[in-house]
């Protein structure tokens, strides 16, 4: 629906974002129906979430816009999230925020992306000897140059990432999951459509039928039984042993419109009972406003001399 320009009210002056974010000369506008956000190029968000720093203080709030582009206020969004009288997403009465417009991201963003990249590296290690991936590393001690992208992750790997995601974000951040408390602990219920959306949001993966089939098979331990009322019941989070290797993040910086993690690959040595440095790594994420992992989507992980 094309909005009337009658009684347009500028709520926040547009300005160029800092180098760590895409540049939008955006501004809030209002007519007799409600408020919407002008991206500054003749377009506006519709039927989606958007992080917006309306007062340009480096802190953004998350807003939901309906199919006509109007900001939903003081209500529950179609995916079950609560928004306050200003339209900002809230949990337990608190407005959820995200820091933007800085060259080095905050610790919360660094921690979220570091956890994500460690999960990707953990499930992606079987690809080390895949000739389709750049480099042909022969061992962890001599890994050469390894590059993993979202497209390199097969159905089993994407299913494992889904289980990690629902365990970590399904109970706290992503309100599309329904948390059910029981004596044995809390578990999540979720539909296959939401799982498909999550894989697209965090990996850019749009052909996920095989991954969803792996996730939905009770034999793989991710769900209890089959579909009930259109939803799966996820199993309780499983404890993990300390990893043989992990990615130790040193920095989380902005490079143009990309978030870049950099650090060291560490491997556990049983003989010394300590972790040792093996290789450097870099991981790249592009901004995706719909992603619950700090608002980013995984692009690629590079380990080795080019990291």
N, C-alpha and C positions, 0 to 999 in steps of 0.2 A: 504494500500500500504506500503510495507516495504521500509524504507528509505535507501538510499545509505550512507555508512559511508565515502565516498570520500569527501575530503575537509571539514572535521568536524571542526567547530569552537566553542570553548567553550566561551560562552558569560558571564556566571556567575558561579563561583565555587559553587558546592553543599555543604551544611552544614546541620547539624541536626537543626530542628526547636525547638523553646522553648517549655516548657511543655504544654503550652496552645494550641498547634497545633499538628496535626499528624506529625510524623517524616518522612520527605522525603529528601533523599540525591539527590535532583533534580538539573538539570542544563539545561540551554538553549543550543541548538545545531543548526547547520546550514549546509545545503548543497546547491547545485546549484539551487534547487527549492525554498527554503525558510527556515524559522526558525521553530523549534518545541521544545517542552519541554520534556526532558527525566525525568520521575519520579524517576529514580535511581534504578528501579527494572525491567527494560526491557519493561516497558509500557509507553504510552504517551497519553495525552488527545486528543480526536478527536470528532468532531461534538458537541462541548460543550464549555461552559465558564469555566475559571479557574482563581482564585485569586492567584497571584504569587508575592512574595517578591524577585525580582531578585537580588537586591543589599544588601539584608539582613540587612536592617535598621529598621525593624519592621513595615514598611508600604508597603502594597501590592497593585498592580494595577490589573485590570481585563482584561483578554485577551480571544479572541474567536479563537478556532481552528477548521479548516474545517474537512470534512469527512476523509481526509487523514492525519490529525494531524498537518497541517501547520498553523501557526499563520496568521490570516487575518490582513492586515495592510492598513491604509489610504483608508478605504472603509466603506461600510455599511454592517453589518452582516445580515444573513438571517432573523433574528428576528427584523431587523430595527434599530439597534443601530449603532452609529458612533464610529469608532476607528481611532486613529491618525497614524502617520507614523511609530511609534514604535509598533503599535498594541494595545495600551492601550485604554480602553473605555473612551469616553469623552462625556460631556454634556455641552452645551453652551460654547464650547471651552476649558473646564477645565477637566483635568484628574481626574477620580473618584478613590478614594483611600479607603483603609480599614486598620485599625491598627491591627497587629497580633504580636504574639511572646511575649506577656506580660501576667503576672499572673492576672492582673486586667484589664478588657476591658475598652476602652475609653467611654466617656459619650454618644457619638452617638450610639454605640452598646448597651449600657445599656438602653438608651431611646427607641430604636427600639424594643428590646426584651421585655421591660416592657410594652409597648403599646400592643404588640402581646399577652402577657400572660394575660393582663387585658381583652382583647377581648375574649380569650378562656375561662377565668373564668366567664365572663359575660354570654356567651352562654351555658357554661357547668354547671351552677348552677342547672338547672332542674335535673341533674343527681345525686344530693345529696342523694336521697332516692332510687337510683337504686341498688338493691342487687348485681348486677354484678360488681359494683365498690367497691373497698376496703373500708370497713367502712360503717356504716349506720347512718349518722348524722341526728339528729332530728330537729335541728334548727340552725340558724346562730350563736346564742349565745353558743351553745354546739355542734359544728360541728364534734366532734370526729376526725377520720382520714379520709380524703378524698383524693383519687388519681384519676386523670383524665389523660388519654392518648389520642393520636390522634384517636385511634380505637374506643374510647368511644363516639366520637362526631358523631351524626346521620346526616341525610341529611339536616335537617333544620339548625342545628348548623354550618355545613360546608358551607351552602349557605350564612349564615349570615357573616361568616368569609371572604368568597369571596367578599361580598359587602364592608366590611371594608377594605380589601386589595386593591380593585380597587379604592376606594375613596382616600386612603392614598398614595399608590405606583403607581397606574396607571397613574397619572398625573406628576410624578416627576422622578421615578426611572425605572420602568418596561416599556421599549420601545415597548413591544408587544401590549400595549394598545394604541389606537389612541384617542387623546384628541381633542374634537370638541368644539370651543368657540361659544357661543350664547349670546344673550342679557340677558337671564335669568341666565346665568352662563355656566361653562364648564362641559361637560359630556364626558364619555369614551365609545368607541366602542371596542368590543372584540369578538373573536370567542370562541366557546365552547371548541375547542382543547386547546386554551391558558388557559382557566379556569381550565381544567382538569390538565394541566401541573402545574399550580400554586398550586393546592391542593396536588399534589404529592411532589412538592418542599418544601412546608412549613409544611405539616402534614404527608408526607409519605403515603398518601392515593392514592390507585391505582384503586379502584372500586367506581367511582364517578357519575355514571349515575343518581342515585336518587337525589344526591345533585344538579347536574346540572339542572335537571328537576324542582326542587324547585326554583332555582335561575332564570330560564328562564320563569317562570309563572308570567305574568304581575300582577296577583292578589296579589302577595307577595310584590310588590313594589320595586323590585330590577332593573327591566328593563322596558322600554317603548315599548310595542308591542312585536312582535315576531322577528324572524330572517329576516334580510334584507341584501342581498348580502353576506350571510354566517356569519353575525356578529350581536350581540345584542347591543342595545343602553342602557347603564346603566342610571338609574335615577340620578338626582343631589344629592349630599351628604345631608343627613338629619341631622338636629341638634339633639343632644342628651342632655337629662337633666343630671344634676349631678348624678352620680350613688349612689345607696343606700350603696354600698360597693365597695371597690377597693383594689388592691394589691399595697402596697407602697414598692417599691424596695429600699433596702439599699445597696446591693452589687451585682456586676456582675463579677464573678471570673471564672478562668479556673480550671477545675478539670480533669486532664488527657486530653482526647480529647473532653471534654464536656464543654459547657458554662453553668454555674450555677447562676441563679438569686436567691437571698434570701432576705426576708423582712417580712413585717407584713400585715395581712388582717385587713383592717379598715372598720368599719361600721358606717353609719351616724345615730346619735341619735336626732330625732326631738325635744325631750324635752330639750336638751342642745344646739341644733343647731351646734353640733361639731361631728367630726369623732373620734371614739374610737378604740383602739386596741382590736382585738378579738383572733387571732391566728397567729402563724408563718407560713411561706410558703417557699418552694423551688421549682424552676422550672428548668428543664434540657433541653438543646438543643444540638443536634449534628451538626457538620459542614456539610453543603451542599453548594458547590461552586455555584450552580445554583440558590440558594435562594436569593431574593432581600431583605429579612429581615436580613440584616447584615451578610448574608452568613450562616444562621443557619436554622435548621429544628426542630420543636417542638417534644419533646419526652414524657415528663410527667410533671404533676404538683402535688405536694404533699402538703397538708394542714393539720396541726395538730401536734400531739406530735412527729411524725417522721420527721417533716420538718427540 
